[in-house]
Amino acid sequence: MRYADRMNILGTETAFEVLAKARALEAKGRTIVHLEIGEPDFDTPAPIRAAAVRAIEEGFTHYTPSPGLPEIREVIAKYISQDRGLPVTADQVVVTPGGKPVITFGILATVNPGDEVIVPNPGFPIYESAVRFAGGTPVSLLLREERDFRFGAEDIEKLITPRTKMVILNSPHNPTGSVLTPKDLDEIASLLRERDIWVLSDEIYSKIIYEGTHESIATRPGMAERTILMDGFSKTYAMTGWRLGYGVMNPTVAKHVARLATNVYSCATAFVQRAASVALGGSQAEAEAMVAQFRRRRDVIIEGLKAIPGITCTKPAGAFYAFPNIRALGMKSADAERVLLEEAGVAALSGTAFGSFGEGYLRFSYANSVEQIQEGMKRLGSLVQGQAKAAR
């Protein structure tokens, strides 16, 4: 049997592959420190869980409109208006099962075959995968450690050609934890607003930020109409398995994205949408406490990494990832990932899982306890020390 050629250009997320390998080792009796998966290790707050249970018991388990329940779209519009300072109406909101449909559908609705899309590299691998699937050409925007993995308008301008259709932004950033400054956003907006270029702004980590407050490029003059803003509930409220995200965009794009939703999955789950209203409208104390824990864990893992000879690491400003430079160890990133898991029992991701410019780095998720993070750093240090002795 022959399969469609388009399947050859779809990428994947290696985090799930590494997780499967780690689980297989655990099944054989190994103890593994899990620093690979980008998932909060906290439970979803009780009021959100209760709202979902209540909705199920009330029989709220049927189809909803493809763009989402009108009431949750109103809640999200109000939230974004207040949180971002961006006036939004419900017809600009599309509710989706997780954030990835906003990425993929937003690209499918705006990018034609042959168009170019500027994507951060290293960056979330689904960006490039979705661009290629739409027939577009991803153009890598190199993020440099010496600039704390931030970039500015001048970096984007060098990559713009007559075929450029979209620029993808992700701040706070996966895998580096970098955060674009207000000045960065101002300059990028000034560059793009005069050009016929879309922006896909992935803001899924908007509430996991350690200094200052999150800002969106959509708030800059002339940018709301051309920006597709993606956010969701997975990271902020520890709702990864609930699968609920949303996009905010101009009403015309919203209609296109909703039509894609109709064709692919019909609608997001009814009772999960009901629970989302409680997440956004209720107390934020648990979400804020979770961020406080991430801040503490960030400090612990950065201290641990910097204590290991040959490893350097910039301090993440947001999200829950550390992206240390391991070039001094003399190993390719993929080899370091494998050796670290198989010999030290620490699951992490190769920097190249996030693009070719991730070579020489590893990604550690510090969405785990302080004790586990310390154990992981201890094992990493022992491994590095042992290899140094073997090399002498």
N, C-alpha and C positions, 0 to 999 in steps of 0.2 A: 504494500500500500504506500502511496505517496502522500505527503503532508504539505500544507501550505508553506510557501517559501518565507512568508512574513514571520513565521515562528522562529526562524533562524536569527532574527534581529532583536528579539525580545531578550532583555537582560533579566537579572534577578537580584535578590538581596542575600548576600552570603552569610548574614547574621544567622539566618534560620538553618543554613547548612552547618555552620560551626556549632550551633546549639544541638543539632542532631548528633554530631560527632561526640560532643561532650556528654550527652545523655547516654550514648552507647558505651562510653568509658565508665560512666557511673554504674551502668547495668553490670559491668564486670567487677565492680567493687572499688573503683577509683573514687577519690574525693576530688571534686572539681570546684574551683572558684569561678563563678560565672560573672565575667565582666564583658560579655559580648553583646547581650541583647539590650536594645534601647527601650526598656520597659520599666516604669516605676514599680518598685517592689512593695508598694503600699496597697492596701485594700481600697476599693472604691468607697468614698464616704457613705456612711449608713443612710442618710436621707435620700441619696440618689438611688441606692439599692431598694429602699422601701418604696419609692415612687414607682419603680419598675414592677415590683411585685404587686403593688396595688393596681397598676394598670392591667396586668395580666389577669388578676382575679376579677377585674371588672369587665373582662372580655375584650380589652383593647388590643386585639391581635390580628387585625385585618389590614387590607391595603390602605395606603395613604396616597395623596397626590405625589407624583414623581418629584416635584421640587421640594417636598417636605410638607408637614402639617402647617396650615396657615398660622396657627398660634405659636409654634416654635420658630417659624420664620420671623414673626413679629418680635419674639423675645430676642433672637439673635440680632436682628436689625437694631433694636433698642440698645443691646449690649455693645455692639460695635460703635454705635453713635456715641455712647458715653465713654467707653474705654479708649477708643482711638481718637475721639474728637472728629469722627468722619460721619457726616449725615448719611444715613442709610435707610432705605425703605424695604419692606418685605419682598417686593418684586425683584430685588437685587440679590436675594439669598437663595441658594440651593443647598439642601441638606442631603448628605451622601453617607453611605456606609464606610466610614473612614475618610481620611484626607486624600488618599491616592486617586479616587475618581475625579476629584477637582483638578488634580495635576493632569491626569491623562485626558479627561474630557475638555479641560481648558485648552490644552495643546491641540487636540483634534478639532476643536471649534474655530481655531484661529490660524493654524499653521498648515500651509499647503506643501505638497511634495516639492522639494528643491529649496524651500525656505531654510534660512539659517537661524538657529536659536543659540544664544550665548548662555552657557551653563557653568556654574562654579565647579572647579576641579582642584582639589578633591571636593566631592559633593555627594548628596544623596543619589544613589545609582539609578533610581527610577526616572529621574529627569531625562537623562540621556536615552534610556530605554524607550520612554514614551515618545520622545522626539523622533527617534529612528522609526518607531512603529507607525508614526503619522507620515513618514516619508520625508521628514525634515533632516537637516544636517546639524548635529550638535557641534558647537565651537567652544573649545575649552577656555575658560577664564582662570588663569593660574592664580591660586591663593598662596601667598608667600609667608613663611614663618616669621621672617624678619619684620613683617608688617602686621604681626598678630593675626594673620589670615584674613585681614580686611582688604578691601579694594575700593577704588574710587572711580570717578567718571573718566579719568584719563586712561585707566586700564580697559574700560569698556570701549571707549572711543577707538582705540587701536584695532579693535576686532570688528567694528561695524562695517558692513559692505552694503551695496544695494539690495542684497538678498536677506539682510537681517530682518527678522519678523518679530522676535521676542527676546527678552532678557529675563532670566530666572534669578531671583534673589531669595536667599534663605538666611534670615537673621531673627533670633539666634541660630547659629549654624551647626549642622550635623555634617561632618564629624568633629570639627575643630573647636566648637564652643565660642567662636568669634561673634561679635555683635557690631553691626554697622552703626556709626555715630550719626547724630542728627546732621552734622556737616556732610558726611558721606552721602546721606539720603538727599540732601538739598542739591548737591552737585550732580548726582546721578539723575535726579528729576529734571534739572536744568538741561542736561544733555539729551534726555529722551523725549521731553514733552514737545519739542519742535520736529520730531521725526515720527514716522508712521511705524512705531515699534510698541508692541505689547509688553507688559510686565506681568510675570507670574510671581507673586510674592508669597512664599511659603513661610507662614508665621505660626506654625504649630507649637513652637516653644516660646510663644510670646509672654507667657506668665512665669517662665523659668529663667529669670534674669536676676543678676546679683547686685548690680549697681544701676541706679537710675530707673527709668521706666521705658517700656517698649514703645517704639514709634514705627509707623507704617509709611511707606513711600506713597501710599494712596492718599494721604492727607496733604501732599504737596500740590500746589496750584497746577491744574491741568492734568493730574495723574489719575484721579478717580475713574474717569471714563475708560482709561486704557489699562487699568490694573485689575488682575484677577487675584484676589486675596484669599488665601487658604488658611483655615484654622480648624480646630476640632477639640475633642474632649479627651482623647487618649492620654496625652502627657499631663495636662493640667490636673485632671481629676482621676488619674490612674484607671482609665476606662479603655485600655487597649483592646480587650476582648469584646467590648460592647460594639465596636466598629461604628463610630459616628463622627463625622466631620461636616464641614460646610464651606461653601465658597461665597464670596461677596464680589459682585461684578456688575457691569452695567446691565440693564434689563434685557437687552437684545442677546447678549452672550448668555445670560441666565436662561433664556428660553432655549437656546441651542444646547446648553449643558443639560437641561431638564429633558430635552428630547432624546439625547444620548442615554440618559438614565432610564427612560421608558424602554428603550431598545435593549438595554443590557441587564438591568436588575429590577426594573419596575419602580421600586421605592425603598427607602430605608425602613428599618424595623419600627413598627408603630409604638410599642411600649418603651423602646429605647429613646425615641424622640420625646415621649412624655417625661421620662426621667431627666432628659437634658434640660428641660425647662427648670427643674429643681436645681440642677447643677449651676446654671447661670444666675438664677434668681435667688438662690439661698445663700447661706453663710459661706464665706470663702476661707474660713479659719483653717480647715484641714488642708486645703490647697496651699495656703500660705505657710503652714507648718511643714509641709512636704518640701517646699522650696528652701526653708531654713535648714532642713536636714541635708538637702543636696549641697547647700553652701558649705556646711561642715565637712561633708564627704569630699567635696572638691578640694578643700584645703588639705585634707588627709592624703589624698592620692597624689596631689602635686608635690607635697613634702616627701612622700615615699619615692616618687619617680626621680626627683632631683637628688636624692641621696644615693642613687645607683650610678656608679662611674660609667660615663659614656652616654648617658641618657639626659636629654634636655626636654623641657616641656613649657609651652606658654600657658599662662593661667586663663582658663576659660571664663568668659564674661557672662555666659548663659548656657542653656541646655544642660545635659549631664554627661558630657563626654570629655575625656582628656585625649590629646593627640600627640604623644611624645615622639621626638626625633630619635630614632635608634640606629642611625647610619654608622655611628662609631662601633657598633657591634659587629659590623662586617657581614651582615646577613641581608638577603632580600626580605622584604616585608612578609611575603607569603611563607617563606621558610621559617621566619621568626614566629609567625602565627602557629605553624604546625609544631615546631619544637616546644614552644611555650605550652601548648595544650598536651602534647604527648609525653613530654619529659617532666614538666613542672606542674601539670594539672591546672593551668590557668587558661580560661577561654577568653580570647580577645580577637579582634579583627585586623587583618592586614590593611594597611593604608590604601593598597591598590584596589580594595573592594569598593573604594569611593573614587576611582579614577586613576589614570596613569601617574598623575602628579602626587599621588599619595605614597609613591615608592619612598622607602626610608622611614616610614612612620607606622605606628600601630594605633588602633582606636580602642580605648578602654571606656566602657560604660560604668560610671560610678553610681548606678541605680542598684546598689546593694549595700549591705550594712557596713559600718565602719570596721567591724571585726573582720569581715570577709575581704574588704579592700586592703586592710593591713596584712592579712595572710597572703593575698595575691602579690603584694609588693615584696613581701619576704621571700616568696617562692621565685619571683622574677629576679630579685637580687642574688639569690643563691645560684640560679641558673647562669646569670651573667658572670658571676665570680668563678664558677666552675669552668665555663668556656674560656675565660681569660687564662686560667691556670693551664688548661689543655693546650692553649695556643703557644705557651712559653716553652 
